[in-house]
Amino acid sequence: ALGVATGKSDRGLNATLAANDLTHLFSTLHTADRHPSKPDPSMINAAIADVGASATNTVMIGDTVYDIHMAKAAGCRAIGVDWGYHASTELSEAGAIGVARNMAELETLLESGAHEG
């Protein structure tokens, strides 16, 4: 199951998903409108509960250290992507199990990292 836990507003997230025809891909959507700011794990915990998953089989993909810290606070693994706000070294130092430089690397990290732990 795919979910979103973002610092965006509901309006911003819905607009982004609709503009890119992605809404149908996600089972759960959580935003800063309804949760404390990252790295508080409220958003990811709610997403996990919505889909009936567990923290141990959840992987957060994020572009900030706040995403990585949120995942760790929830007991999840985190994969960083270096095309966002924070540098690869920052994401690694925050505890990401890997940092992808492109979508092919992200897919490889998901295949290996999603089955760890």
GICOR-V987811 format. One line per field, one symbol per residue. phi: phi as a letter, one per 40 degrees, with the letter a starting at -180 (. if undefined). A space follows every 50 residues. Layout:
phi=???
This chain:
phi=.babbbcccdcccdcccccbfbdccbcabbbccbaccccdcdcccccccd bgcbccbbbcbabbccccccdcccgbcbbcbcbbcbcdcccccchccabc caccccccccccccbcg
